[in-house]
Amino acid sequence: MTRTVLVPYERFPGWVERFSARHGEPLVVRDGTAVTLRAPDGAEAAYDEVEPPNDFGIVLVRRGGYAVGWVEQAELVGHKTGTRYVQGQTKAGGWSQQRYARRRANQADALVGACAEVVGRIVPGGQVVFGGGDQSLVAAVLEQAASRPPLQLASRWLDVGEPRFVTLQKAVVDARSYVVRLNALA
């Protein structure tokens, strides 16, 4: 069984030292950017040795709210959070169910539009953006954002809760963290 941990970029050298102290001096196996630390006791830690970006955007969207941030030199320098009501699912049937579905769709469109406008103001065009929350809503926001050149969605998706300022601050750290996969012995 493997598990995954996020290790903040600035703390990574210390994490490797503690891994070595707990499990013995590991053999370092490199394959391109992939690195595996194999300790004498069988513990393994694997990660990609790609430095995280210093400048990037963050777009977090869930039904009911959004948080957008711009990061320069690993510091959150611009941000905006907002809320928009999006009605939840209903148990009603027939015409009521269809009416509520249309209302939910309109409310979600308003959320996407508001967030896209903020993204256009805060995140410079052509930049890498880390997304989190509802993937379809983030995709709609980036598609609608008036950025020239278009924004590039990072391959790594951030696991986030409600899009608030505190969540945005944590997302900055998570976006700049190494994703380390540990085996059962680590």
Secondary structure, 3 states (H helix, E strand, C coil): CCEEEEEEHHHHHHHHHHHHHHHCCCEEEEECCEEEEECCCCCEEEEECCCCCCCEEEEEEECCEEEEEEEECCEEEEEEEEECCCCCCCCCCHHHHHHHHHHHHHHHHHHHHHHHHHHHHHCCCCCEEEEEECHHHHHHHHHHCCCCCCCEECCCCECCCCCCHHHHHHHHHHHCEEEEEECCCC
